[in-house]
Amino acid sequence: MTTATGEPRIDLLEDTWAERIPHAEMEWLRQNRPVHWHDGPASGEGFWCLTKWSDVREVSRQPRTFSVELGSPFIETHDEESLRLMALTLVSMDPPKHDRMRRLVSAGFTPRMTGLLEHKIAERAVHIVDSVIEEQACDFVQRIAAELPLQVICEMIGVPEEDRHLVFEWSNTLVGQQDPDFNRGPGAGEVAMVQMYAYCDRIAADRRIRPRDDIMSTLVHAEVDGDRLSPEELDMFFVTLAVAGNETTRNLIAHSMQALFDHPEARAELQSGLDDQMLWKSATEEFLRWGSSIVCFRRTAAEDTQVHGQPIRAGEKVVLYYISANRDEDVFVDPYRFDIRRNPNEHQAFGGGGIHYCLGANLARLEIRSMMQEVLRRLPDIRPDGEPARLRSNFINGIKRMPVRWD
Ligand code: HEM
């Protein structure tokens, strides 16, 4: 669709994402208006869309000029109470608050902690496929893609198996508020958060007395220069992990499966090289670039500034479109080609670098690789069994359902 002046109509709000990924619009913006003013949703302010890789990178690395604390990192406007709670999460903090919190929680993401999980992740991927293999058909999102990240987060936090469905429900409620299938009505997000805090408090209290080899035990005891996380900060980190670690990885795995359905040669190559470490390493990066499960994050200009020559006034919102940066023709040769050997592949699926760069990046890489390897190994003829359904969200590039079958 075009406007009276012949330009494409640009609508990057949730209704568009429910239908499709607006690649054509983002490509037009990259080539014609890399810093574009977009009107806000009914419940939010207008914003500058940044679609070029270099601009996303530049803004990501200037946390003092482009703040997350002056507004939420999401496009919607939130009420005072949600903003107050959100301000306690890592993604919504500027330095120096961010430096302190990131130092504290990093104790749970050391190479040792990730290393401990590596073996468990591969084992869990095997069990997940075991649990569906006889059925010969399933919803790939719910039974396969969602399971591994959920189990890994629960394992890290120390949530027992019988309570996992609670974490699944809570994170769906928090992330799916724009989608009719997940929206549980006004206030449901706040209720989910309060339930999560109460739950987290219980686990934290237990780990204070009986530490185990899980993140929660590390975090309740983590200390940097005599400083510790407050119970409220710990609760909010639990919410962050449950959301940041679940939906992102789940959708990335679903997009990876779809990419292999759409690219049979790449699939055949991966299937015949299941133990080829180098190939799987580069393929995992391409899955991330291709799937870009986080569409964007928002910043607020803390002072008058400019991006790509466009003046931005203090207080104006700037949205960083990682998914567009990952198709930037100035950075990626043939960006719409799914190339499992792409090298270099400096995608921005985990952000544009800088202080908020994804804390779970290596964990996510491990999960994606393990799950996809196990699926191709054990379900070699897995194929689509109907159309996938997209999530209505301007934040998560999500697939809600994806029917598959195998013999
Ligand atoms: C495919 C999976 C994932 C994707 C695409 C993804 C993407 C991102 C992105 C785009 C950011 C923001 C970067 C920025 O603002 O510059 C981020 C931050 C973050 N991610 Fe991930 N993520 C994934 C998996 C995970 C996992 C598994 C965890 C934890 C278990 C995690 C934890 C976090 C946290 C805590 C932050 C905030 C970091 C900060 O503000 O300092 N993510 N992620």
Residues whose N, C-alpha, C, O or C-beta is under 5 A from the ligand:
A	BS01	HEM	S60 L90 V91 R102 L241 A244 G245 T248 T249 L252 S293 I294 F297 Q348 A349 F350 G351 G352 G353 I355 H356 Y357 C358 L359 G360 L363 A364
